[in-house]
Amino acid sequence: MLRLDDRDIAILRILSAEGRITKADLARRINLSATPAWERLKRLERAGLIAGYRAELSLRALGPHVTVFVAAELDGHKVEDFTRFEGALDEYPEITACWALGGGFDYLMQVVTRDIDSYQRMIDRMLADRIGLARYYTYVVTKPVKGPEAPPLALLAGLQKD
């Protein structure tokens, strides 16, 4: 595991909010010259701490949409049941994120689609495809309140006490 210091944490925090920052601005913000800042950035990338760079999109600007969280239970709980369900998720582009859960529900899915009707058609398709979905619970997002933000990097790296 890579040992992180305050400057590494600062690089990760800055990049998580401003992925398009120039090398010179990044170096200035962490109080280093460009070459050592760039070397630190490359070390963080090689270590796998930076998984990628992407743009934050404004869905509102694209047009009407709805975000739905779906708590899902499978009809079976063998390894092959989980494998079948997880493998099938690529067939549903509306599912933008999915997490396996311990206790209670099996999965929590984030769905972004045009409207509730298209969401329900996707669920109906999942049920018809027999991918193992037994029950689902729908939670419609009425407004974003917080996030997504970078996790508490200093705390996770052990540089800050709970």
PLY file of the C-alpha trace (Angstrom):
ply
format ascii 1.0
element vertex 162
property float x
property float y
property float z
element edge 161
property int vertex1
property int vertex2
end_header
0.00 0.00 0.00
1.29 3.42 -0.98
2.05 5.74 1.93
0.36 9.12 1.37
1.37 12.47 2.81
-0.49 15.79 2.99
0.55 16.80 -0.53
-0.62 13.50 -2.02
-3.97 13.97 -0.27
-4.15 17.53 -1.61
-3.49 16.30 -5.16
-6.24 13.69 -4.89
-8.70 16.17 -3.37
-8.01 18.81 -6.02
-8.25 16.35 -8.91
-11.48 14.85 -7.60
-13.07 18.30 -7.85
-11.14 19.75 -10.79
-9.97 17.01 -13.12
-8.99 19.47 -15.86
-6.65 21.55 -13.75
-3.37 22.35 -15.47
-0.12 20.87 -14.19
1.13 24.35 -13.37
-2.00 25.22 -11.35
-1.86 21.90 -9.52
1.80 22.46 -8.63
1.07 25.98 -7.40
-1.87 24.81 -5.28
0.22 22.16 -3.49
3.19 24.49 -3.18
5.64 22.51 -5.35
7.35 23.18 -8.64
5.88 21.52 -11.73
8.28 18.55 -12.02
7.90 17.17 -8.47
4.14 17.74 -8.61
3.96 15.86 -11.93
6.08 13.02 -10.49
3.72 12.72 -7.52
0.71 12.68 -9.83
2.24 9.93 -11.98
3.09 7.90 -8.85
-0.53 8.17 -7.67
-1.77 7.07 -11.10
0.65 4.10 -11.24
-0.45 3.04 -7.76
-4.05 2.91 -9.00
-5.31 5.66 -6.69
-6.53 7.65 -9.69
-8.85 5.37 -11.61
-9.68 7.85 -14.38
-10.72 11.34 -15.35
-14.23 12.24 -16.41
-16.55 15.15 -16.88
-19.43 15.86 -14.53
-22.50 16.16 -16.74
-25.52 18.33 -16.15
-28.44 15.98 -16.75
-30.85 18.87 -16.30
-29.30 20.57 -19.35
-29.83 17.41 -21.41
-33.55 17.40 -20.76
-36.13 15.80 -18.53
-34.94 12.81 -16.52
-35.55 10.92 -13.31
-33.06 9.29 -10.96
-34.28 6.24 -9.10
-32.62 4.09 -6.46
-33.71 0.49 -6.52
-33.19 -1.92 -3.65
-33.22 -5.38 -5.20
-33.61 -8.88 -3.79
-32.70 -11.94 -5.81
-34.74 -15.12 -5.94
-31.69 -17.24 -5.09
-28.52 -16.73 -3.09
-26.03 -19.11 -4.64
-22.87 -17.89 -6.31
-24.35 -18.53 -9.75
-27.42 -16.41 -8.88
-25.25 -13.41 -8.04
-23.03 -14.02 -11.07
-26.04 -14.21 -13.44
-27.57 -11.01 -12.07
-24.33 -9.02 -12.09
-23.45 -10.21 -15.58
-26.83 -9.13 -16.92
-26.55 -5.52 -15.71
-24.57 -4.45 -18.78
-27.75 -5.02 -20.82
-29.47 -2.14 -19.02
-27.72 1.16 -19.78
-30.18 2.97 -17.50
-28.43 1.38 -14.51
-25.59 3.82 -13.92
-24.27 2.27 -10.69
-24.86 -0.84 -8.62
-23.57 -1.96 -5.25
-23.79 -5.42 -3.65
-25.00 -5.08 -0.07
-24.61 -7.10 3.08
-27.74 -7.65 5.15
-31.28 -6.98 4.00
-31.33 -6.22 0.30
-28.90 -7.87 -2.10
-28.20 -4.85 -4.33
-28.71 -1.11 -4.53
-28.95 0.19 -8.09
-28.92 3.76 -9.35
-31.06 4.23 -12.42
-31.21 7.34 -14.60
-33.87 7.42 -17.28
-36.24 9.78 -19.06
-39.31 9.24 -16.88
-41.05 6.80 -14.55
-42.69 5.00 -17.46
-39.31 4.19 -19.05
-38.01 3.13 -15.64
-40.92 0.70 -15.25
-40.35 -0.68 -18.75
-36.73 -1.40 -17.78
-37.86 -3.23 -14.62
-40.43 -5.20 -16.63
-37.66 -6.16 -19.07
-35.44 -7.29 -16.18
-38.25 -9.47 -14.83
-39.02 -10.90 -18.27
-35.32 -11.64 -18.88
-35.32 -13.83 -15.76
-31.99 -12.58 -14.44
-32.94 -13.51 -10.88
-34.72 -10.36 -9.71
-37.36 -11.46 -7.19
-38.40 -8.19 -5.54
-37.53 -4.56 -6.01
-38.22 -1.40 -4.06
-38.28 1.91 -5.88
-37.07 5.19 -4.40
-37.50 8.21 -6.67
-35.03 11.05 -6.14
-36.93 14.30 -5.72
-33.87 16.55 -5.50
-30.13 16.20 -5.05
-28.99 17.33 -1.61
-25.29 16.43 -1.42
-22.65 14.77 -3.54
-20.96 13.28 -5.23
-17.88 14.43 -3.39
-14.47 13.00 -2.76
-14.35 10.70 0.26
-12.55 11.91 3.41
-9.13 11.15 1.94
-7.00 12.20 4.92
-9.09 10.06 7.25
-8.92 7.04 4.94
-5.16 7.41 4.53
-4.68 7.49 8.30
-3.47 11.09 8.37
-6.43 12.29 10.42
-8.03 10.78 13.54
-11.74 9.87 13.64
0 1
1 2
2 3
3 4
4 5
5 6
6 7
7 8
8 9
9 10
10 11
11 12
12 13
13 14
14 15
15 16
16 17
17 18
18 19
19 20
20 21
21 22
22 23
23 24
24 25
25 26
26 27
27 28
28 29
29 30
30 31
31 32
32 33
33 34
34 35
35 36
36 37
37 38
38 39
39 40
40 41
41 42
42 43
43 44
44 45
45 46
46 47
47 48
48 49
49 50
50 51
51 52
52 53
53 54
54 55
55 56
56 57
57 58
58 59
59 60
60 61
61 62
62 63
63 64
64 65
65 66
66 67
67 68
68 69
69 70
70 71
71 72
72 73
73 74
74 75
75 76
76 77
77 78
78 79
79 80
80 81
81 82
82 83
83 84
84 85
85 86
86 87
87 88
88 89
89 90
90 91
91 92
92 93
93 94
94 95
95 96
96 97
97 98
98 99
99 100
100 101
101 102
102 103
103 104
104 105
105 106
106 107
107 108
108 109
109 110
110 111
111 112
112 113
113 114
114 115
115 116
116 117
117 118
118 119
119 120
120 121
121 122
122 123
123 124
124 125
125 126
126 127
127 128
128 129
129 130
130 131
131 132
132 133
133 134
134 135
135 136
136 137
137 138
138 139
139 140
140 141
141 142
142 143
143 144
144 145
145 146
146 147
147 148
148 149
149 150
150 151
151 152
152 153
153 154
154 155
155 156
156 157
157 158
158 159
159 160
160 161
